[in-house]
Amino acid sequence: MARLMGPDQAAQSEKRTAKADRLEGLARDVTAVKVGDCLLGYKAVQRRMRTGRWSHFRGRMREIEKLIRHRHGDIVPEADDALIYVEVIAGLALVEFKEEFVEVVLGWAARWLPWAGKADIEDVIYERTKLRYSDLSADALGHALHLSYAERSGLDIRTIGAFDVPKRKRAKLQKEKRRQRGRSRKEEQRRAAGALSRADYLANSLSQVRPWEAFGISRRTWERRGKPMPDPATISVCGSISLAA
């Protein structure tokens, strides 16, 4: 049975865990525990936060980590432009966590850029705070990370744009991809229902086979005579049937 707390203990526990819970995407409710009308105490109930912005932040952060793994492996190597990842994460975390974003960025950088000194990371954090950073658009993130459309498509990144293909053009390309998937799906359904593909239909059509030429007559005469079909063996020997359209 969960441990019961008095009202004061519940309030103190709520304050102690609120900060840690927010970093983990969790929230706590304090509910009363009763037997009939008798109040026995209070119980802290943990629940998953359900806010759109949180999910969006987590999604973007995970896609940035996917990009890092694709480009560099388990950690970002030491390079002149390596801190751009910290800069982007700092901008996203500042919007999401406000005054608590510093710990988030430091913890993230310790995982992905372990070689970077704390002073360097704090310099990036200071720059983000000084600029009063606002939420970045998908295309702004794409430019900051120098993410190409080919790389974006290959990694199935959806919340970050591309520096070489603007949003409007990406929307058109995505629409065409959906159309192509729809056409492919319908084609598979027709094949499953027994319909011939266009290539098979044309290969067996009269305009391609031209059986009347095996008899040395015109198509109209061949139709008047009941559309007789020549012996395949005769066709293979004589080779009189033209396969041209």
C-alpha positions as CSV (number, residue, x, y, z in Angstrom):
1,M,0.0,0.0,0.0
2,A,1.3,3.5,-0.9
3,R,2.6,5.5,2.1
4,L,0.1,8.1,3.3
5,M,1.2,11.6,4.2
6,G,-0.4,14.5,6.1
7,P,-1.3,17.7,4.4
8,D,2.0,19.5,5.3
9,Q,4.1,16.5,4.3
10,A,2.3,16.3,1.0
11,A,2.9,19.9,0.2
12,Q,6.6,19.6,1.0
13,S,7.0,16.4,-1.1
14,E,5.1,18.1,-3.9
15,K,7.6,21.0,-4.0
16,R,10.7,18.7,-3.7
17,T,9.7,16.5,-6.6
18,A,8.1,19.1,-9.0
19,K,11.5,20.1,-10.5
20,A,12.7,16.5,-11.1
21,D,9.3,15.5,-12.4
22,R,9.3,18.2,-15.0
23,L,12.7,17.2,-16.4
24,E,11.4,13.7,-16.8
25,G,8.1,14.7,-18.3
26,L,6.1,13.7,-15.3
27,A,3.7,15.5,-13.0
28,R,2.2,14.7,-9.5
29,D,-1.2,15.0,-8.2
30,V,-2.0,14.9,-4.5
31,T,-5.2,13.0,-3.8
32,A,-7.1,12.5,-0.6
33,V,-7.4,9.0,0.9
34,K,-10.7,8.5,2.6
35,V,-12.7,5.7,4.2
36,G,-16.3,6.9,4.0
37,D,-16.2,10.5,5.2
38,C,-13.1,9.9,7.3
39,L,-9.9,11.5,5.9
40,L,-6.9,9.3,6.5
41,G,-4.3,11.4,4.7
42,Y,-3.0,12.2,1.2
43,K,-1.3,10.2,-1.5
44,A,1.0,11.5,-4.3
45,V,0.0,10.1,-7.6
46,Q,2.4,10.3,-10.5
47,R,1.1,10.8,-14.0
48,R,2.6,11.5,-17.4
49,M,2.3,15.2,-18.6
50,R,0.1,15.6,-21.6
51,T,1.0,19.0,-23.2
52,G,1.6,19.5,-26.9
53,R,4.7,21.7,-26.4
54,W,6.4,19.1,-24.3
55,S,5.9,16.4,-26.8
56,H,7.1,18.7,-29.6
57,F,10.2,19.5,-27.7
58,R,10.9,15.8,-27.0
59,G,10.3,14.9,-30.6
60,R,12.7,17.5,-31.9
61,M,15.4,16.6,-29.3
62,R,15.1,12.9,-30.3
63,E,15.4,13.8,-34.0
64,I,18.5,15.9,-33.3
65,E,20.0,12.9,-31.5
66,K,19.1,10.7,-34.4
67,L,20.9,13.1,-36.7
68,I,24.0,13.1,-34.4
69,R,24.1,9.3,-34.4
70,H,23.8,9.2,-38.2
71,R,26.6,11.8,-38.7
72,H,29.0,11.1,-35.8
73,G,28.0,8.0,-33.8
74,D,27.7,7.9,-30.0
75,I,29.2,11.3,-29.3
76,V,29.8,14.5,-31.3
77,P,33.6,14.7,-32.1
78,E,35.5,17.8,-31.2
79,A,35.3,20.3,-34.0
80,D,34.8,24.0,-34.6
81,D,31.1,23.7,-35.4
82,A,30.3,21.0,-32.8
83,L,28.8,23.4,-30.3
84,I,26.0,24.2,-32.8
85,Y,24.1,21.2,-31.4
86,V,24.3,22.7,-27.9
87,E,23.2,26.0,-29.3
88,V,20.1,24.5,-30.9
89,I,19.3,22.4,-27.8
90,A,19.7,25.5,-25.6
91,G,17.3,27.4,-27.7
92,L,14.7,24.7,-27.6
93,A,15.2,24.1,-23.8
94,L,15.0,27.8,-23.0
95,V,11.6,28.0,-24.6
96,E,10.4,24.8,-23.0
97,F,11.8,25.0,-19.4
98,K,12.4,28.8,-19.0
99,E,14.7,29.4,-15.9
100,E,15.3,25.6,-15.5
101,F,16.7,25.1,-18.9
102,V,20.4,25.4,-17.8
103,E,20.4,22.0,-16.1
104,V,18.8,20.4,-19.0
105,V,21.4,21.7,-21.5
106,L,24.3,20.9,-19.2
107,G,23.0,17.3,-18.7
108,W,22.4,16.9,-22.4
109,A,25.9,18.2,-23.4
110,A,27.6,15.9,-20.8
111,R,26.1,13.0,-22.7
112,W,26.7,14.0,-26.3
113,L,29.8,16.3,-26.0
114,P,31.7,14.9,-23.0
115,W,34.9,16.6,-24.2
116,A,33.4,20.1,-24.0
117,G,34.2,22.1,-20.9
118,K,31.5,23.4,-18.7
119,A,32.6,27.0,-19.3
120,D,32.1,26.5,-23.1
121,I,28.6,25.2,-22.6
122,E,27.8,28.0,-20.2
123,D,29.0,30.5,-22.7
124,V,26.5,29.1,-25.2
125,I,23.8,29.1,-22.6
126,Y,24.6,32.8,-21.8
127,E,24.3,33.7,-25.4
128,R,20.9,32.1,-25.7
129,T,19.7,33.9,-22.6
130,K,21.1,37.2,-23.8
131,L,19.2,36.9,-27.1
132,R,15.9,36.1,-25.3
133,Y,15.5,33.2,-27.6
134,S,12.1,32.4,-29.1
135,D,10.9,29.1,-30.5
136,L,12.7,28.2,-33.7
137,S,10.8,27.4,-36.8
138,A,11.4,24.1,-38.6
139,D,13.3,25.8,-41.4
140,A,15.5,27.8,-39.0
141,L,16.5,24.6,-37.3
142,G,17.2,23.0,-40.6
143,H,19.5,25.9,-41.5
144,A,21.2,25.8,-38.1
145,L,21.9,22.1,-38.4
146,H,22.7,22.3,-42.1
147,L,20.2,19.5,-42.6
148,S,19.7,18.6,-46.3
149,Y,16.4,17.4,-47.7
150,A,18.0,14.0,-48.7
151,E,19.3,13.5,-45.2
152,R,16.0,14.6,-43.7
153,S,14.1,12.1,-45.9
154,G,16.6,9.3,-45.3
155,L,16.3,9.6,-41.5
156,D,12.5,10.3,-41.5
157,I,12.9,13.6,-39.7
158,R,9.6,15.4,-39.5
159,T,9.9,18.3,-37.0
160,I,13.0,19.9,-38.5
161,G,13.1,21.5,-41.9
162,A,15.8,21.4,-44.6
163,F,18.2,24.2,-45.6
164,D,18.1,23.3,-49.4
165,V,14.3,22.8,-49.8
166,P,11.9,25.4,-48.4
167,K,8.7,24.4,-46.6
168,R,6.3,25.1,-49.5
169,K,8.3,22.9,-51.8
170,R,8.6,20.1,-49.2
171,A,4.8,20.2,-48.9
172,K,4.4,19.7,-52.6
173,L,7.0,16.8,-52.6
174,Q,5.2,15.2,-49.7
175,K,1.9,15.5,-51.5
176,E,3.3,13.8,-54.5
177,K,4.7,11.0,-52.4
178,R,1.3,10.4,-50.9
179,R,-0.2,10.3,-54.4
180,Q,2.4,7.8,-55.5
181,R,1.8,5.6,-52.4
182,G,-1.9,5.8,-53.2
183,R,-1.4,4.8,-56.8
184,S,0.9,1.9,-55.8
185,R,-1.7,0.7,-53.2
186,K,-4.5,0.7,-55.8
187,E,-2.3,-1.0,-58.3
188,E,-1.6,-3.8,-55.8
189,Q,-5.3,-4.1,-55.1
190,R,-6.1,-4.5,-58.8
191,R,-3.4,-7.1,-59.2
192,A,-4.8,-9.0,-56.2
193,A,-8.2,-8.9,-57.8
194,G,-6.8,-10.5,-61.0
195,A,-6.5,-7.5,-63.3
196,L,-3.7,-7.4,-65.8
197,S,-1.0,-4.8,-65.6
198,R,-0.8,-2.4,-68.5
199,A,2.4,-4.0,-69.8
200,D,0.8,-7.5,-69.8
201,Y,-2.3,-6.1,-71.4
202,L,-0.4,-4.4,-74.2
203,A,1.8,-7.5,-74.7
204,N,-1.3,-9.6,-75.4
205,S,-3.4,-7.0,-77.2
206,L,-4.4,-7.5,-80.8
207,S,-2.7,-4.3,-81.8
208,Q,0.6,-5.8,-80.7
209,V,0.1,-9.4,-81.8
210,R,-1.6,-8.6,-85.2
211,P,-2.8,-12.2,-85.9
212,W,-4.3,-11.2,-89.3
213,E,-0.8,-10.8,-90.7
214,A,-0.1,-14.5,-90.3
215,F,-2.9,-15.1,-92.9
216,G,-1.7,-12.3,-95.2
217,I,-5.1,-10.4,-94.9
218,S,-6.2,-7.1,-93.5
219,R,-7.7,-6.7,-90.0
220,R,-11.2,-6.0,-91.4
221,T,-11.1,-9.2,-93.5
222,W,-9.8,-11.1,-90.5
223,E,-12.7,-9.8,-88.3
224,R,-15.3,-10.8,-91.0
225,R,-13.9,-14.3,-91.1
226,G,-14.6,-14.7,-87.3
227,K,-11.2,-13.6,-86.0
228,P,-9.3,-16.9,-86.5
229,M,-6.1,-17.4,-84.6
230,P,-3.1,-18.9,-86.3
231,D,-1.3,-22.0,-85.1
232,P,1.5,-20.9,-82.7
233,A,3.9,-23.4,-84.3
234,T,3.2,-21.9,-87.7
235,I,3.8,-18.5,-86.3
236,S,7.2,-19.5,-84.8
237,V,8.3,-21.1,-88.1
238,C,7.1,-18.4,-90.5
239,G,7.7,-15.5,-88.2
240,S,5.2,-13.5,-90.1
241,I,3.6,-11.8,-87.1
242,S,5.1,-8.4,-86.4
243,L,5.3,-7.5,-82.7
244,A,5.6,-3.8,-83.5
245,A,2.8,-1.5,-82.5
